[in-house]
């Protein structure tokens, strides 16, 4: 007998609990604190500190250098990190900032705090950079002195060293050089496009502050210094022209504001384009929020409320259209820079703002500014309203898409379809028959082996201006598509014709004017929404007779029944009878009011029997697709009354009236 597998668990006791100290949690689970696909985010943490100094008004220059050995230096001309002993921790402050989680100068937000507005929240930023670097060097210039210390893997390897600045050297600021540890990242290479975009955006958000990137490997150096701020940046970034001039502005709370702290608010620029990829960037205290957040929701709310108010005031909204925020936002590009006293972010990498008050903060400044601008620029306001209404109409149409009715995952054949027995596509035919009574005659008179019948009730919908996604809302058209086995498509589409169930799709309507109208409606449907069936030669028109002539026996010829398609054929038949010596009073003429008057036998003889029927294939003839489309538009388009009138004036004398 085999030994039993032990199921005894390891001992779980007081000694099983491990306490991670210092920066150990970061090294154990780096993904909880930063992005681990590449080291950009740990470099950004240092860059954000330099930017916070500039945001607080204490710096004008930020320099980033990419060294040959893979290290990165960030230098600013701010106040420099304090290096005296912390009053409680009894350790140099600069050392605490780089070695302790949740230690920093961003927590003190009250009056007199070092940073009123900053991206820092958790105080883990540069300590994460330190923990995940093989080496990190810091120098801090302040109060006429320079402090120098060096770390490795988060531990101090060269303790704090102080020395005075040189004579006349009034330099202040912080310089950090970090060597990211490759073992913590999927790739040790910095994504240059992302880094460049990040540095450029910092310069945009801080007009007057220069940001420089130097690459020792390529010997390239780039400096960004923006005077125009957000507006210039957005216009340079957009790939297509704007529909209206960009709307830009800013709003910040003053000391007397009832709800928000002094200095809280936002700067923004919004542009609208008809095509191209929208540009959408948002920042909170200079931190890029790639996943958006509540400040973007505030911008959406402010824009929507202002535009909706303008549309309502000018009564621009068409009946049946309901405007939603995404309609106004659909073609919007924007750059939004919010200042929030105590931002709450989602995740340590701060990709999304979660501060609930930010919605009201941004909206309260954007809405009145845009309302004023729209009322000062009414023409632009109407253009913007037109864009939003167009987006709303497209959205509503998309939401009204009607699918084929299905059962057990397969489209269910319509109940009124009388199908044929054969599965031979080339041999099979389906007749789309006008009216239930005619459908009854056709069902009885057909060849059950290869002829199917689908009766249609009344006149089919004019589908010339019906969206393809809405076709299946009409029962008759839904049944036609399902019976045929091909989905609606356009002239440039490549539809799946493998499901086609009949080699011939035959339109069978009365020979009178109403029948001709139904015939035109069905031809319109096939030309507009099933053009590949016409191209492949699958659409036909059956020609039932309008008259029956009962001729008497003459000579060796017995009495007979002769059918005529129209007046012309009737005249020719009568002329032939006269030549045969038949008196005018000897024959009788019957006019069919409709297919329903024909017996099953008559319908077979005249219209269904392949040997005696007249079945016309539908082709484009000498005209091309565009010419045919133009002509049908004149005939079937809703707004084409003038074009139809002109057509009738030109060709009206060729029309025969059926009384």
C-alpha positions as CSV (number, residue, x, y, z in Angstrom):
1,X,0.0,0.0,0.0
2,X,1.4,3.4,-0.9
3,X,2.4,5.8,1.8
4,X,-0.2,8.4,2.7
5,X,0.5,12.0,1.7
6,X,0.9,14.2,4.7
7,X,-1.8,16.8,5.0
8,X,-0.4,18.4,8.2
9,X,-0.1,22.2,7.8
10,X,3.1,24.0,8.7
11,X,3.1,25.5,12.3
12,X,1.2,28.8,12.5
13,X,2.4,30.6,15.6
14,X,3.5,34.0,16.8
15,X,6.8,33.5,15.0
16,X,5.0,33.1,11.7
17,X,4.2,36.8,11.6
18,X,6.9,38.8,9.7
19,X,7.2,42.6,10.1
20,X,8.6,44.3,7.1
21,X,10.6,47.4,8.2
22,X,11.8,50.5,6.4
23,X,11.6,50.1,2.7
24,X,11.3,46.3,2.7
25,X,7.6,46.4,1.7
26,X,8.5,48.3,-1.5
27,X,11.2,45.7,-2.5
28,X,8.9,42.8,-1.7
29,X,5.9,44.1,-3.6
30,X,7.1,46.9,-6.0
31,X,3.9,46.7,-8.1
32,X,1.9,48.1,-5.1
33,X,3.9,51.3,-5.2
34,X,4.9,51.9,-8.8
35,X,4.7,50.7,-12.4
36,X,7.0,47.8,-13.0
37,X,7.0,47.7,-16.8
38,X,9.8,50.3,-16.9
39,X,11.4,52.8,-14.5
40,X,9.7,55.9,-15.8
41,X,7.4,56.3,-12.8
42,X,10.1,56.2,-10.2
43,X,11.9,58.9,-12.2
44,X,8.6,60.8,-12.4
45,X,8.4,60.8,-8.6
46,X,11.6,62.9,-8.4
47,X,10.4,65.1,-11.3
48,X,7.1,65.7,-9.5
49,X,9.0,67.0,-6.4
50,X,10.9,69.4,-8.6
51,X,7.7,70.5,-10.3
52,X,6.0,71.1,-6.9
53,X,8.8,73.5,-6.0
54,X,8.1,75.5,-9.3
55,X,4.3,75.3,-8.6
56,X,4.9,76.8,-5.2
57,X,6.7,79.7,-6.9
58,X,10.2,78.7,-5.8
59,X,11.8,77.5,-9.0
60,X,12.2,78.5,-12.7
61,X,14.3,75.7,-14.1
62,X,14.1,71.9,-14.2
63,X,16.9,69.9,-15.9
64,X,16.8,66.2,-16.7
65,X,19.9,64.3,-17.9
66,X,20.0,60.8,-19.2
67,X,23.5,59.4,-18.6
68,X,25.5,56.8,-20.5
69,X,25.4,54.4,-17.6
70,X,21.6,54.3,-17.5
71,X,21.3,56.7,-14.5
72,X,19.0,59.8,-14.6
73,X,19.7,63.2,-13.0
74,X,16.9,65.6,-12.1
75,X,18.0,69.1,-11.0
76,X,15.8,72.0,-9.9
77,X,16.5,75.5,-8.5
78,X,13.9,75.4,-5.7
79,X,14.5,75.8,-2.0
80,X,16.5,72.6,-1.6
81,X,15.4,69.7,0.8
82,X,16.0,70.7,4.4
83,X,19.0,68.7,5.9
84,X,18.8,69.7,9.6
85,X,17.7,67.2,12.2
86,X,14.0,66.4,12.4
87,X,12.7,67.6,15.8
88,X,11.0,64.3,16.6
89,X,13.0,61.7,14.6
90,X,16.4,63.2,15.4
91,X,17.7,62.3,11.9
92,X,18.5,64.6,9.0
93,X,15.3,65.5,7.2
94,X,16.8,64.8,3.7
95,X,17.6,61.2,4.9
96,X,14.1,60.7,6.2
97,X,12.5,61.8,2.9
98,X,14.4,59.1,1.0
99,X,14.3,56.3,3.5
100,X,10.9,56.4,5.3
101,X,7.5,55.7,3.8
102,X,4.9,58.3,4.5
103,X,7.5,61.0,5.3
104,X,7.4,64.3,3.3
105,X,6.6,68.0,3.2
106,X,3.2,67.6,1.5
107,X,1.1,66.6,4.4
108,X,1.1,70.0,6.1
109,X,-1.6,71.8,4.0
110,X,-2.6,74.5,6.5
111,X,-1.5,78.1,6.5
112,X,2.2,78.3,6.7
113,X,2.7,74.8,5.2
114,X,5.6,74.2,2.9
115,X,3.3,73.2,0.0
116,X,-0.2,74.6,-0.4
117,X,-0.7,72.7,-3.6
118,X,1.2,69.6,-4.5
119,X,0.9,66.2,-6.2
120,X,2.4,64.5,-3.2
121,X,-0.2,62.8,-1.0
122,X,1.1,59.5,0.5
123,X,4.7,60.6,1.1
124,X,6.1,57.4,-0.4
125,X,7.3,58.9,-3.7
126,X,11.0,59.3,-3.7
127,X,11.5,56.7,-1.0
128,X,10.1,54.2,-3.6
129,X,12.7,55.6,-6.1
130,X,15.4,55.0,-3.5
131,X,14.3,51.5,-2.6
132,X,14.3,50.4,-6.3
133,X,17.6,51.9,-7.3
134,X,21.0,50.3,-7.0
135,X,22.4,53.8,-6.2
136,X,20.9,57.2,-5.5
137,X,22.9,60.4,-4.9
138,X,21.3,63.5,-3.4
139,X,22.7,67.0,-3.1
140,X,20.7,69.8,-1.6
141,X,21.7,73.5,-1.8
142,X,20.2,75.8,0.7
143,X,21.1,78.5,3.2
144,X,24.6,78.8,1.7
145,X,25.4,75.2,2.2
146,X,25.3,72.0,0.2
147,X,24.4,68.6,1.7
148,X,25.5,65.4,0.1
149,X,24.5,61.8,0.8
150,X,24.4,58.5,-1.1
151,X,22.1,55.5,-0.9
152,X,22.1,51.9,-2.2
153,X,18.9,49.9,-2.3
154,X,17.3,52.4,0.1
155,X,20.1,52.2,2.6
156,X,22.6,55.0,3.4
157,X,26.1,54.1,2.2
158,X,27.6,57.6,2.4
159,X,26.2,59.5,5.4
160,X,25.2,63.2,5.2
161,X,28.2,65.5,4.5
162,X,27.8,69.2,4.7
163,X,30.1,71.8,3.1
164,X,29.7,75.5,2.4
165,X,28.9,76.9,-1.0
166,X,31.8,78.5,-2.8
167,X,32.4,82.3,-2.5
168,X,29.5,84.2,-4.1
169,X,27.6,81.0,-4.9
170,X,24.0,81.6,-4.0
171,X,22.7,78.5,-5.6
172,X,19.6,76.7,-4.1
173,X,17.8,73.6,-5.2
174,X,18.0,69.8,-5.2
175,X,19.8,67.4,-7.5
176,X,19.0,63.7,-7.5
177,X,20.8,61.1,-9.6
178,X,19.2,57.6,-9.6
179,X,20.4,54.2,-11.0
180,X,17.1,52.2,-11.4
181,X,17.6,48.5,-10.4
182,X,16.8,46.5,-13.5
183,X,15.7,43.4,-11.5
184,X,12.5,45.2,-10.5
185,X,11.4,46.1,-14.0
186,X,10.4,44.2,-17.1
187,X,12.5,46.6,-19.2
188,X,15.2,48.9,-17.8
189,X,14.9,51.3,-20.8
190,X,12.9,54.5,-20.3
191,X,10.1,55.0,-22.9
192,X,11.4,58.2,-24.6
193,X,8.1,59.2,-26.1
194,X,6.4,59.1,-22.7
195,X,9.2,60.9,-21.0
196,X,9.3,63.6,-23.6
197,X,5.5,64.1,-23.4
198,X,5.7,64.2,-19.6
199,X,8.4,66.9,-19.6
200,X,6.7,68.9,-22.3
201,X,3.4,68.9,-20.3
202,X,5.2,70.1,-17.1
203,X,6.4,73.1,-19.1
204,X,2.9,73.7,-20.5
205,X,1.3,73.7,-17.1
206,X,3.9,76.0,-15.6
207,X,4.3,78.9,-18.1
208,X,7.6,80.6,-17.6
209,X,9.3,77.5,-16.2
210,X,11.9,76.0,-18.5
211,X,12.2,72.2,-18.7
212,X,15.3,70.7,-20.3
213,X,16.1,67.1,-21.4
214,X,19.7,66.2,-22.2
215,X,20.6,62.8,-23.6
216,X,24.4,62.0,-23.3
217,X,24.1,59.0,-25.6
218,X,22.7,60.9,-28.6
219,X,24.2,64.3,-27.5
220,X,20.7,65.8,-28.0
221,X,19.3,68.6,-25.7
222,X,15.7,69.9,-25.8
223,X,14.2,72.7,-23.8
224,X,10.5,73.5,-23.4
225,X,9.5,77.0,-22.3
226,X,5.9,78.0,-22.9
227,X,4.5,81.5,-22.6
228,X,1.1,80.7,-24.2
229,X,0.3,77.8,-21.9
230,X,-2.6,75.4,-22.5
231,X,-4.1,77.0,-25.7
232,X,-0.9,76.9,-27.7
233,X,-0.1,73.4,-26.5
234,X,-3.5,72.0,-27.5
235,X,-3.4,73.6,-30.9
236,X,0.1,72.2,-31.6
237,X,-1.0,68.7,-30.5
238,X,-4.3,68.5,-32.5
239,X,-4.1,66.5,-35.7
240,X,-7.1,68.3,-37.4
241,X,-8.6,71.8,-37.6
242,X,-11.0,73.1,-35.0
243,X,-14.6,73.8,-35.8
244,X,-14.8,76.8,-33.5
245,X,-12.0,78.8,-31.8
246,X,-10.6,76.9,-28.7
247,X,-12.5,77.9,-25.5
248,X,-10.0,78.6,-22.7
249,X,-10.1,80.1,-19.3
250,X,-9.4,79.7,-15.6
251,X,-11.0,80.2,-12.3
252,X,-9.6,80.0,-8.8
253,X,-11.3,80.5,-5.4
254,X,-10.3,83.6,-3.4
255,X,-10.0,83.9,0.4
256,X,-13.7,84.8,0.7
257,X,-15.0,81.7,-1.1
258,X,-17.6,79.8,0.9
259,X,-16.9,76.3,-0.3
260,X,-13.3,76.0,-1.6
261,X,-9.9,76.9,-0.2
262,X,-8.1,79.9,-1.5
263,X,-6.2,79.0,-4.8
264,X,-8.3,75.9,-5.6
265,X,-9.7,75.9,-9.1
266,X,-8.7,75.0,-12.7
267,X,-7.2,76.2,-16.0
268,X,-8.6,74.7,-19.2
269,X,-8.7,74.8,-22.9
270,X,-11.4,72.9,-25.0
271,X,-11.4,72.6,-28.8
272,X,-14.0,70.8,-31.0
273,X,-13.1,69.0,-34.2
274,X,-15.2,67.1,-36.7
275,X,-12.6,64.4,-37.3
276,X,-9.2,63.1,-36.1
277,X,-8.3,61.5,-32.8
278,X,-9.4,63.7,-29.8
279,X,-6.5,65.0,-27.5
280,X,-7.5,64.6,-23.8
281,X,-5.1,65.4,-21.0
282,X,-5.8,66.2,-17.4
283,X,-3.6,67.1,-14.5
284,X,-4.0,67.7,-10.8
285,X,-1.3,69.9,-9.2
286,X,0.8,69.1,-12.3
287,X,0.4,65.3,-11.8
288,X,-0.8,63.7,-15.1
289,X,-4.1,61.8,-14.4
290,X,-4.1,59.4,-17.4
291,X,-7.3,57.7,-16.2
292,X,-9.1,61.0,-15.6
293,X,-11.2,61.3,-12.5
294,X,-13.6,63.7,-10.8
295,X,-11.9,66.9,-12.2
296,X,-12.7,65.6,-15.7
297,X,-16.2,64.9,-14.6
298,X,-16.5,68.5,-13.5
299,X,-15.3,69.7,-16.9
300,X,-17.9,67.5,-18.6
301,X,-20.6,68.7,-16.3
302,X,-19.8,72.3,-16.8
303,X,-19.6,72.0,-20.6
304,X,-22.8,70.0,-20.9
305,X,-24.8,72.3,-18.6
306,X,-23.7,75.4,-20.5
307,X,-24.3,74.0,-24.0
308,X,-27.6,72.5,-23.0
309,X,-28.7,75.9,-21.6
310,X,-27.7,77.6,-24.9
311,X,-29.6,75.0,-27.0
312,X,-32.7,75.4,-24.8
313,X,-32.6,79.2,-24.9
314,X,-32.3,79.2,-28.7
315,X,-34.8,76.3,-29.1
316,X,-32.3,74.4,-31.3
317,X,-33.1,70.8,-30.2
318,X,-35.1,68.8,-32.8
319,X,-38.2,67.0,-31.6
320,X,-37.4,63.5,-30.3
321,X,-33.7,64.1,-29.7
322,X,-32.5,63.8,-26.1
323,X,-29.1,65.4,-25.4
324,X,-26.6,63.6,-23.1
325,X,-23.2,64.8,-21.7
326,X,-21.3,62.4,-24.1
327,X,-22.9,64.1,-27.1
328,X,-21.3,67.5,-26.2
329,X,-18.1,65.7,-25.3
330,X,-18.0,63.4,-28.3
331,X,-15.8,65.6,-30.5
332,X,-14.1,67.6,-27.6
333,X,-10.3,67.8,-27.1
334,X,-9.1,69.4,-24.0
335,X,-6.2,70.0,-21.6
336,X,-7.4,70.5,-18.0
337,X,-5.1,71.5,-15.1
338,X,-6.8,71.5,-11.7
339,X,-5.4,72.8,-8.4
340,X,-6.8,70.9,-5.4
341,X,-5.6,71.5,-1.8
342,X,-5.8,67.9,-0.6
343,X,-6.1,65.6,-3.7
344,X,-7.3,62.0,-3.2
345,X,-5.9,59.7,-5.9
346,X,-6.7,56.2,-6.9
347,X,-3.5,54.1,-6.6
348,X,0.0,55.2,-5.7
349,X,0.8,56.1,-9.3
350,X,-2.0,58.7,-9.1
351,X,-3.5,57.9,-12.5
352,X,-7.0,58.9,-11.4
353,X,-8.4,61.7,-9.1
354,X,-11.0,60.5,-6.7
355,X,-11.7,63.8,-4.7
356,X,-15.5,64.2,-4.8
357,X,-15.5,67.9,-4.4
358,X,-13.4,68.3,-7.6
359,X,-16.6,67.8,-9.7
360,X,-18.2,70.9,-8.2
361,X,-14.9,72.8,-8.1
362,X,-14.2,72.5,-11.8
363,X,-17.8,72.7,-13.0
364,X,-18.5,75.9,-10.9
365,X,-15.8,77.7,-12.9
366,X,-16.3,76.2,-16.3
367,X,-20.1,76.5,-16.7
368,X,-20.5,80.3,-16.2
369,X,-17.4,81.0,-18.3
370,X,-18.7,79.0,-21.2
371,X,-22.3,80.3,-20.9
372,X,-20.9,83.9,-21.1
373,X,-18.7,82.9,-24.1
374,X,-21.5,81.2,-26.0
375,X,-23.8,84.2,-25.6
376,X,-21.0,86.5,-26.8
377,X,-20.4,84.2,-29.8
378,X,-23.8,83.0,-30.9
379,X,-22.7,81.8,-34.3
380,X,-20.0,79.6,-32.8
381,X,-22.5,78.5,-30.2
382,X,-24.9,77.3,-32.9
383,X,-22.1,75.4,-34.6
384,X,-21.2,73.7,-31.3
385,X,-24.9,72.9,-30.8
386,X,-25.1,71.4,-34.3
387,X,-22.1,69.1,-33.5
388,X,-23.7,68.0,-30.2
389,X,-27.1,67.4,-31.8
390,X,-25.5,65.4,-34.6
391,X,-23.7,63.2,-32.0
392,X,-27.0,62.7,-30.1
393,X,-28.8,61.6,-33.3
394,X,-26.0,59.2,-34.2
395,X,-26.1,57.8,-30.7
396,X,-29.9,57.3,-30.7
397,X,-29.8,55.6,-34.1
398,X,-27.0,53.3,-32.9
399,X,-29.1,52.5,-29.8
400,X,-32.1,51.6,-32.0
401,X,-30.3,48.9,-33.9
402,X,-32.7,46.0,-34.4
403,X,-31.3,42.4,-34.6
404,X,-32.8,39.4,-36.4
405,X,-35.2,37.5,-34.2
406,X,-33.5,34.3,-33.3
407,X,-34.4,31.0,-31.6
408,X,-31.7,28.6,-30.4
409,X,-29.1,30.8,-31.9
410,X,-30.4,30.5,-35.5
411,X,-32.6,33.0,-37.3
412,X,-36.2,31.5,-37.3
413,X,-37.8,31.3,-40.8
414,X,-41.0,33.4,-40.9
415,X,-44.2,31.4,-40.2
416,X,-45.9,32.6,-43.4
417,X,-43.1,31.3,-45.6
418,X,-44.2,28.2,-47.5
419,X,-40.8,26.7,-48.3
420,X,-39.8,24.3,-51.0
421,X,-38.6,20.7,-50.6
422,X,-35.3,20.9,-52.6
423,X,-32.0,22.1,-51.1
424,X,-30.5,22.8,-54.5
425,X,-29.7,26.5,-54.4
426,X,-29.4,26.9,-58.2
427,X,-32.8,25.3,-58.8
428,X,-34.8,26.9,-55.9
429,X,-37.0,30.0,-56.3
430,X,-38.9,32.2,-53.8
431,X,-41.8,34.4,-54.9
432,X,-42.4,37.5,-52.9
433,X,-46.2,37.8,-53.5
434,X,-48.4,40.8,-53.0
435,X,-51.3,40.0,-50.7
436,X,-52.4,36.9,-48.7
437,X,-55.1,35.9,-51.3
438,X,-52.6,35.8,-54.1
439,X,-50.2,34.1,-51.8
440,X,-52.8,31.4,-51.4
441,X,-53.2,30.9,-55.1
442,X,-49.4,30.8,-55.5
443,X,-49.0,28.2,-52.8
444,X,-51.5,25.9,-54.5
445,X,-50.3,26.5,-58.0
446,X,-46.5,26.3,-57.4
447,X,-44.2,23.4,-57.9
448,X,-43.6,22.3,-54.3
449,X,-40.2,20.8,-55.2
450,X,-38.4,24.0,-55.9
451,X,-40.8,27.0,-55.5
452,X,-41.3,28.8,-52.2
453,X,-43.9,31.5,-51.5
454,X,-43.7,34.4,-49.1
455,X,-46.9,36.5,-49.0
456,X,-46.4,40.2,-48.2
457,X,-49.1,42.2,-46.5
458,X,-49.8,45.7,-48.0
459,X,-47.1,48.0,-49.4
460,X,-43.6,47.4,-48.2
461,X,-41.8,50.2,-46.3
462,X,-39.9,52.7,-48.5
463,X,-36.3,51.9,-47.3
464,X,-34.4,54.4,-49.4
465,X,-33.6,56.6,-46.3
466,X,-33.9,53.9,-43.6
467,X,-30.7,53.1,-41.7
468,X,-29.5,49.5,-42.2
469,X,-29.5,49.0,-38.4
470,X,-33.2,49.8,-38.3
471,X,-34.4,47.6,-41.1
472,X,-35.3,44.6,-38.9
473,X,-37.8,46.8,-37.0
474,X,-40.1,46.3,-40.0
475,X,-41.7,42.8,-39.9
476,X,-42.0,42.4,-43.7
477,X,-38.4,43.3,-44.4
478,X,-37.2,41.2,-41.5
479,X,-39.1,38.2,-43.0
480,X,-37.7,38.8,-46.5
481,X,-34.1,39.0,-45.2
482,X,-34.5,35.8,-43.0
483,X,-36.2,33.9,-45.8
484,X,-33.5,34.8,-48.4
485,X,-30.8,34.0,-45.9
486,X,-28.6,37.1,-46.5
487,X,-28.1,40.1,-44.2
488,X,-28.6,43.7,-45.4
489,X,-25.3,45.3,-46.7
490,X,-23.9,48.2,-48.7
491,X,-22.5,48.4,-52.3
492,X,-18.9,48.3,-50.9
493,X,-19.4,45.6,-48.4
494,X,-18.5,41.9,-48.8
495,X,-21.6,40.1,-47.4
496,X,-21.7,36.5,-46.6
497,X,-23.8,34.9,-49.4
498,X,-23.1,31.3,-48.2
499,X,-26.5,31.4,-46.4
500,X,-28.5,32.3,-49.6
501,X,-31.4,29.9,-49.8
502,X,-32.7,30.5,-53.3
503,X,-31.0,31.1,-56.6
504,X,-33.9,33.2,-57.8
505,X,-35.7,35.8,-55.7
506,X,-38.8,36.8,-57.7
507,X,-41.0,39.9,-57.1
508,X,-44.6,39.0,-57.9
509,X,-47.1,41.8,-57.7
510,X,-50.3,42.7,-59.5
511,X,-50.0,44.0,-63.0
512,X,-51.8,47.3,-62.1
513,X,-50.4,50.7,-60.8
514,X,-50.5,49.5,-57.2
515,X,-48.6,46.4,-58.1
516,X,-46.0,48.5,-59.9
517,X,-45.6,50.7,-56.8
518,X,-45.0,47.6,-54.7
519,X,-42.5,46.3,-57.3
520,X,-40.6,49.7,-57.1
521,X,-40.6,49.5,-53.3
522,X,-39.1,46.0,-53.3
523,X,-36.6,47.0,-56.0
524,X,-35.6,50.0,-53.9
525,X,-35.1,47.6,-50.9
526,X,-32.8,45.3,-52.9
527,X,-30.8,48.1,-54.6
528,X,-30.2,50.0,-51.4
529,X,-29.7,47.2,-48.9
530,X,-29.0,44.0,-50.9
531,X,-27.1,45.2,-53.9
532,X,-24.8,42.2,-54.1
533,X,-27.9,40.0,-54.9
534,X,-28.5,42.2,-57.9
535,X,-24.8,42.0,-58.9
536,X,-24.9,38.2,-58.7
537,X,-28.1,38.0,-60.8
538,X,-30.4,36.6,-58.1
539,X,-33.2,39.2,-58.3
540,X,-36.1,38.8,-60.8
541,X,-39.4,40.4,-61.5
542,X,-42.4,38.1,-62.5
543,X,-44.7,39.6,-65.1
544,X,-48.3,38.4,-64.6
545,X,-50.9,39.2,-67.3
546,X,-53.4,42.1,-67.0
547,X,-55.9,40.7,-69.5
548,X,-57.3,37.4,-70.6
549,X,-58.9,37.0,-74.0
550,X,-61.3,34.1,-74.6
551,X,-61.2,33.4,-78.3
552,X,-63.7,31.2,-80.2
553,X,-62.8,28.3,-82.4
554,X,-61.8,29.4,-85.9
555,X,-61.2,26.9,-88.7
556,X,-59.0,24.1,-87.4
557,X,-58.0,26.1,-84.3
558,X,-60.0,25.3,-81.2
559,X,-61.3,27.8,-78.7
560,X,-58.5,29.2,-76.6
561,X,-57.5,31.5,-73.7
562,X,-54.8,34.0,-74.5
563,X,-53.1,36.3,-71.9
564,X,-51.8,39.8,-72.4
565,X,-49.3,41.6,-70.2
566,X,-50.7,45.1,-71.1
567,X,-52.7,47.2,-73.5
568,X,-50.1,46.8,-76.2
569,X,-50.1,43.0,-76.1
570,X,-54.0,43.1,-76.0
571,X,-54.2,45.2,-79.2
572,X,-51.7,42.8,-80.9
573,X,-53.8,39.7,-79.9
574,X,-57.1,41.3,-81.1
575,X,-55.5,42.3,-84.5
576,X,-54.3,38.7,-85.0
577,X,-57.9,37.4,-84.2
578,X,-59.3,39.8,-86.8
579,X,-56.8,38.5,-89.4
580,X,-58.0,35.0,-88.6
581,X,-61.6,36.2,-89.5
582,X,-63.0,36.4,-85.9
583,X,-65.7,39.1,-85.5
584,X,-65.2,41.8,-82.8
585,X,-68.2,40.5,-80.9
586,X,-67.1,36.9,-80.9
587,X,-64.3,37.2,-78.3
588,X,-64.5,38.2,-74.6
589,X,-61.9,40.2,-72.7
590,X,-61.4,39.9,-68.9
591,X,-59.2,42.3,-66.9
592,X,-57.6,40.9,-63.8
593,X,-58.0,43.2,-60.8
594,X,-55.2,41.4,-59.1
595,X,-53.4,38.1,-58.7
596,X,-55.9,37.0,-56.1
597,X,-58.5,36.7,-58.9
598,X,-56.5,34.1,-60.7
599,X,-57.0,30.5,-59.9
600,X,-54.0,28.4,-58.9
601,X,-54.1,26.8,-62.4
602,X,-54.1,30.2,-64.2
603,X,-51.2,31.5,-62.0
604,X,-49.2,28.4,-62.8
605,X,-49.8,28.7,-66.5
606,X,-49.1,32.4,-66.8
607,X,-46.5,33.3,-64.1
608,X,-45.0,30.3,-62.3
609,X,-44.4,27.7,-65.0
610,X,-40.8,28.0,-66.3
611,X,-42.0,27.0,-69.8
612,X,-44.7,29.7,-70.2
613,X,-43.9,32.5,-67.7
614,X,-42.2,35.7,-68.3
615,X,-39.5,36.3,-65.6
616,X,-37.3,39.4,-66.0
617,X,-33.8,39.5,-64.4
618,X,-33.0,42.7,-62.7
619,X,-29.8,44.4,-63.9
620,X,-28.4,47.9,-63.8
621,X,-28.4,48.1,-67.6
622,X,-26.3,50.8,-69.3
623,X,-26.3,53.0,-66.2
624,X,-23.7,52.7,-63.5
625,X,-24.5,52.4,-59.8
626,X,-24.2,56.2,-59.2
627,X,-26.6,57.1,-62.0
628,X,-29.1,54.6,-60.8
629,X,-28.8,55.8,-57.2
630,X,-29.3,59.4,-58.3
631,X,-32.5,58.4,-60.2
632,X,-33.9,56.4,-57.4
633,X,-33.2,59.3,-55.0
634,X,-35.3,61.5,-57.1
635,X,-38.1,59.0,-57.1
636,X,-38.0,57.7,-53.5
637,X,-36.2,60.4,-51.5
638,X,-38.3,62.2,-48.9
639,X,-37.0,65.7,-49.6
640,X,-37.0,65.4,-53.4
641,X,-40.4,66.9,-54.3
642,X,-38.8,69.5,-56.7
643,X,-36.7,66.8,-58.4
644,X,-39.7,64.6,-58.9
645,X,-41.7,67.5,-60.3
646,X,-39.0,68.2,-62.8
647,X,-38.8,64.5,-63.8
648,X,-42.6,64.5,-64.4
649,X,-42.5,67.6,-66.5
650,X,-39.7,66.1,-68.7
651,X,-41.2,62.6,-69.0
652,X,-44.9,63.0,-68.0
653,X,-46.1,62.5,-71.5
654,X,-44.7,59.0,-71.5
655,X,-46.8,57.9,-68.5
656,X,-49.9,55.9,-69.0
657,X,-52.7,56.5,-66.5
658,X,-54.5,53.4,-65.2
659,X,-58.1,54.4,-64.5
